[in-house]
Amino acid sequence: MKLEKVASSVEAWQAVAGALEKALNTKTSNGYESQLIYILTDGEFDHEKVDQAIRQAQQQRDRPAVIHVLACGNPDNQGYLSRLARNNQGQYIFITDEEMARQRKEMP
């Protein structure tokens, strides 16, 4: 089954960039910045605009956050998503559709 696109790429990049900016700018009640961010995505958004938002948010921090990427869906975005994780000292994992289907079957 293939899902149709719900939002245009402009809306998608704005949602991703906004979520990342919020995560990167969030502080605890003690004033500490978040140190780890996990992204679950298919990478279907404007990569340049999201990169720009991440760079700007990371530069405003005392210490850059580590960004880990869990990718699924479109394998065409693996190169970009892997670089996104690596450029932010994170790890990258790609989950194939077959792996997701197998996990679903194994769930109680």
C-alpha positions in Angstrom: 0.0 0.0 0.0 1.4 3.4 -0.9 0.2 6.5 1.0 -0.4 9.7 -1.0 1.4 12.9 0.0 -0.6 14.8 2.5 1.2 18.0 2.5 3.3 19.9 -0.1 7.0 20.0 0.4 6.9 23.5 1.6 4.5 22.5 4.4 6.6 19.5 5.2 9.9 21.4 5.5 8.2 24.0 7.7 6.8 21.3 10.0 10.2 19.5 10.3 12.2 22.7 10.7 9.7 24.0 13.3 9.8 20.8 15.3 13.6 20.8 15.2 13.9 24.4 16.2 11.6 23.9 19.1 13.5 20.8 20.2 16.8 22.6 19.9 15.6 25.7 21.8 13.8 23.8 24.6 15.3 24.1 28.1 14.5 22.2 31.3 13.1 23.9 34.3 16.7 24.1 35.6 17.7 26.0 32.4 19.5 23.0 30.7 19.4 22.6 27.0 18.2 19.4 25.4 21.3 17.4 24.5 19.8 14.6 22.3 17.2 14.8 19.6 15.7 11.8 17.7 14.1 12.3 14.3 11.8 9.7 12.8 11.3 10.7 9.1 11.1 9.6 5.5 13.1 12.7 4.5 10.4 14.0 2.2 11.0 17.7 2.8 13.3 20.5 1.5 16.7 19.4 2.7 18.4 22.8 2.3 15.8 24.7 4.3 15.8 22.2 7.1 19.7 22.2 7.2 19.6 26.0 7.4 17.1 25.9 10.3 19.3 23.4 12.1 22.5 25.4 11.6 20.8 28.6 12.9 19.4 26.9 16.0 22.6 25.0 16.8 24.6 28.2 16.6 22.4 29.8 19.2 23.1 27.1 21.7 25.8 26.9 24.3 26.7 23.4 23.0 25.3 21.8 19.8 22.8 19.0 20.4 23.3 15.5 19.0 20.7 14.6 16.4 20.0 10.9 15.7 18.0 10.0 12.6 15.7 7.0 12.3 14.6 6.9 8.7 11.9 4.9 6.9 10.1 4.9 3.6 11.8 6.4 0.7 15.4 5.0 0.3 16.3 7.9 -2.0 16.8 10.1 1.0 19.3 7.9 2.8 22.3 9.9 1.7 20.9 13.2 3.0 19.5 11.7 6.2 22.8 9.9 7.0 24.7 13.2 6.5 22.2 15.1 8.7 22.9 12.6 11.6 26.7 12.6 11.0 26.9 16.4 10.7 25.2 16.6 14.1 27.3 13.9 15.8 24.4 11.5 15.7 23.7 8.0 14.4 21.6 7.0 11.4 19.4 3.9 11.0 17.3 3.1 8.0 14.3 0.8 8.5 13.0 -0.9 5.3 9.3 -1.4 4.6 10.0 -5.2 4.9 11.4 -4.7 8.4 8.5 -2.6 9.5 6.0 -5.2 8.1 7.9 -8.0 9.9 7.8 -6.1 13.2 4.1 -5.5 12.8 3.4 -9.2 12.3 5.4 -10.1 15.4 3.6 -7.6 17.6 1.0 -9.2 20.0 
